[in-house]
Amino acid sequence: MEFTFLGTSAGVPTKQRNVSALVIKHVASKRWCLVDCGEATQHQLLHVPYSLINLDTIFITHVHGDHCYGLPGLIASAAMAGRTQDLNIVAPKGIEEFVRTTITCTDMHLPFALHFIGVETLVNIRVKSGFKVTAIALSHRVPSYAYRFEELVKDKHLDTEKLYRDGVPQGELWGEVLKNTKLLLGDGRELQCEDYILPMREPRSIVVGGDNDMPGLLMDACEHSQVLIHEATYTQEISDRVGRGPRHSSAKDVAEFAEKSALKNLVLTHFSARYHHPDITKSSSITVLHDEAVESYAGNLFLAEDFANFQLDKDGILSYKQKYYDRNKSIE
């Protein structure tokens, strides 16, 4: 499983960060999902290897503009790119009206249908990119949701290395190994099929939170998950100063929850525009959020950056793989 951040700023973009958008993908599939679509998400996609033709499903966490204003432009660009396959959008009430009104008012013509699925009544949905996705209600000024992406794991897996080693010819015969208990090979050998089948692997899952001031609401969703991606808009000091009005989490809030939940991997995102890249300025550096989080969380901690790509291996270990584009190098 892999994911790539297209935007990591809260509320407004900065010179280093665009507003919220996240690509999530199974490495075995060309298809990918998009979680949130802030303004200019389609611009961010120009710097990463994800085609709008292969976009599977869009998931919107809530109706605030920094999470959805990019939808009309992205949909229009998908049409101009030659997309003809229908597109599913899972979103809270209000998003469909916003998109369809924009389509009408701007005379947008689409060669594919849009199918809106209300997140309020969603139990789970299976998407073609290889995930079962579940929605979890959060706490924010408007209805907000998290999405849990659980990979779909096949019941049986062939031990291909052993098949090669024992000289079992590749092709239709390999498929028969999964269907039978014994097979007679052309050279007279009798194959015990169970000897070439690996036990089913536990599915991995990633929880992606929308805006939320109560991380504890994700306790059940995180119980068997390997990664939590959650907003950390402020430090605790700033959070106390602004009060409960904005309804966001501090780095400390999320870190304490992740530690209590025994989560192996935590990725913080959705940072207030007051925090900057340490290479740009020494004041109000983004590192203060990292420093606050590590005081409460002993697991694998990351701070998200635009265009940063992460991969979760089969052992549940998350690693930073690459950055597709570095905007900071062009900023004075």
N, C-alpha and C positions, 0 to 999 in steps of 0.2 A: 504494500500500500504506500502511496505517496501523496503529498499535498504541497501546494505552492501558493504563497501569499501574493496577491495582486494589490492589496491595499491593507494598511495596518493602522491608519490614523482614525481618531474619534472625532466625529462632527464635521470637521473641515479638513481639506488636504493641506499638506505642508510641502516645502521644497523637497523633502526626503521621502514623504509618505503620501500615498493616495488613500482615499476612504475605503471602507470595508469591501473585500472580495477575496474568496479563497477557492482554489481549485483542489478537488480531491479525486483521486484516480487509483484504480487497481493497476499494478504494473503489467498484468497479463491482458489488459484491454486497451484499445485505442480510445474508447469512450471515456468521458470525464464528466464530473458534476461540478456545478458552481454553487457555492454558498454565499449569498448576498451579492449585490451588484451595484455598488456605489457609483456615483458619477465618474465617467472616464474609465470605467473598467475595460471597455473595448480598446482604449489606448494602451492600457497595461498589457493586454493580450498580445500586442505587437512585439513584445520582448520575450515571449515565452513560447514553447513548442506545442501549443494547444490550438487546434483548429475548431472554428465554430461549426464546421460540418459534423464534427464528432462530439459536440456538446450533447450530453444525454439528458439531464434534468437540472433545472435551476431550483434551488431552495432559498427562500427568503426568510430571515429570522423575525423581522418586524418591519413596520411601515415607515420608520424614520428615514429621511432622505439620504443620509450617508450610507444606507444599506440597500437602497432601491432606485435612486434617481438614474442610474446607468442602464436600467432595463430597456427603455424604448430604443435607445441608440444601438445597444448590443443586438437586439432583435432585428432592427433594420439592417445592420451590417451583416448579420447571418444570412438574410435574404439576398443581399448584394453579393455575398460570397458564393452563392449557388446552392444554399441549403434548400432541400425540398422535404426532408423528413419532419414529421410533426414534433413539436417541442412541448414537454411537460414543465409546468411551473407550480411548485408547491409553495404556498404562501398564505399569510393571514388575510382576513377579509379586508378589502380596500385595494389590494394590489391589482386585482383583475380590472376593477373600474379605472384605476389610474392608467394602466397599460392600454386598455381598449379605447379609452377616451383620447389618449395621445395618438393612437393609431388613426382614429377618425379625424381628429383635428389637424393632423399633419399629412393627410392623404397617403398614409403608408400602405403599400400593397405587399402582401406576404404570399409566397408560393408554398407555404406550409401552414398547418393549423396550430393554434396554441390551445393547450388543454390545461386549465387551472384546477388545482386540487387544493381544497381548503385545509390548512394545517390544523384548524380547530377540531376537526373530526377525524383526523388521520390517526390510524392505529400504527400501521407500518406500510411501506411500499417497497417493492423489489424493482430495482432499476437495472437496465441492460448492461451497465458498466460493472456489475458484479457485486452489488451491495443490497442488503436489506436495511432500510432507513426508518428509524423511529423518531417521533417528535416528542419533546418534553417541554412542558410549560414552565416559563421562568417568571421572574419578578422585575418589572420595569414600568415606566410611565404609560406605556401602551402594551398590549399583549405581545409578548416576545417568546421565542422558542429556541431550544437547542435541537440539534439533529445528531443522532447516533448512527454512524455508518459501520455496519457489521458486514464483513466479507462473506460471500456465499461460498462455502467450502463443499466440494464434492464428497459424497459418502465414502468413496474408495479412491485410492491412489495407487498406481502401479509403481513398483520398485524397478524403474527402468534400468538402473545400473546393474542390478542382479540379472535382469532379463538379457541384457547385452553380454554380461559375463558368462552366463550359462548357454549362450548361443541360441536363444529363442528368437527366430526370425521376426523382424519388425513388420507390422502390417495388420491385417485383419486378425491374425492370431492373438495379438496383444489385446484386442478388444474382447476376444473370447475368454481371456484369462479373468476378466472382471465378471463374466456371466456364469462361469462354471466352477465346479469343485475340482474336476480332473480333466486333463486333456492329453490325447495321444499325439505325439509329434511324428513327423514323417520319418525320423530316424529310429522310431520304435520306443523312444523314451516316453514314460508317463509323467505328466507334469501335475504336481500338487499345487493348484492355483493359489491357495492361501499363502504359500511360501513367497509369492511375488506381489502380495498386496500389503501396502503400508496402512497402519491404523489412521483413522481420520484425525486430522489436526484440529485443535480447538480454533475456532474462528477469531481473528483479530478484530478489534473495533476501535473507532476513534469518535470521541464526542466533541462536537463543535458548538459552542454556546453563542447565543445572541447576547444583546445587552441584558445585564442581570445583576441585581444587588444582593442576591441570596444564593451563593454557590452551593449551599447544602441541598437545594432542590435537585441537584444532579447526583445525589448519593447513589441511588439505585442504578442509574444509567452508567455510572463509572465503576460499578462493582466488578464487572468482568471486562473492562476496557483497558487498553494499554496507554492511551493518550487522551489528555484533555486540552483542548484549545479554548481559551477563555479570555474575555476582556479583562484588562487591568488598567482602567482609564487613569487612575491617580495613585499617588502614594497615600498612605493612611492619613498623613498630616493634611494633605489637600482635601481628601475626602471628608474629613471632619470639618474643615473650614467651609466647604460648599454646602454641607448638610445633605439631607436625604432627597432633596428635590430632583437632582439629575438621575438618581436611582442607578448608580454604577457601582462596580466593585473596585476595591483597592488591590494593589499587588499583595498586600498582607492578607486580605480576605481570602483570595484565591489560593495563596500558598498554604495557609492554615488548613483549608478544606482539602487540598491535594495531599497534604501530609496525613491528615486524619483518614483519608480514603485509601492510603497506601498506593497511590498512583505512581507508576514507574516513570511516566513522562508528562511534563507540563510545559505548554507553550503559551506564553502571555502575548496578547495583541490588543488592538483598539486603544492606542495610547493617546492621551490628550495632546493637542498641538503645542502645549507649553514645553513638552519634552523633545529634545533634539538629539541628533546623532553626535556622539562624543567627538568625532573628527571635525564637526562643524563649529561647535561651541562647547566651552567648558561649563557654562552656566546652564542650569536646568537640563542636564544630560539625562538621556534615557537610562543610563546605568543606575540611577537612584532607584528605579523600579526593580531592577535585578537585585540590587543590594538588599532591598526590603524583603523581597521574596525568599532569598536564600537564608534569611534569619529564621524562617518558619518551615522551609521545605528542603528535605535532604535528597530528593530524587533528581532525575535528569531534567534540568531546567533550561529553557530557551526563551529568548525574546525574539518575536517575529520581526522580520524586515520585508519590505516589498521585494518581490522576485526571489525570495529565499525558498529553496526546495528541500523538503525533508522526506526521508524514507523510513518506514517501519518494517523491520525484517521479520522473518517467520518466528523468531524467538522473542518478539515483542520489544526489541531494542530500537529506539528512535535515534536517528543520526541526521545531522545537517549534511547535505550532499553538495549543493552548489548554489550560486546566486547567478541567475540568468542575465541580470543587467544591474549595473551599479550606478545609480543616478548621482551618488555622492561625489564621484570623481569629476563631475562636470559642474559642481557647485562651488563658488568661491566663498 
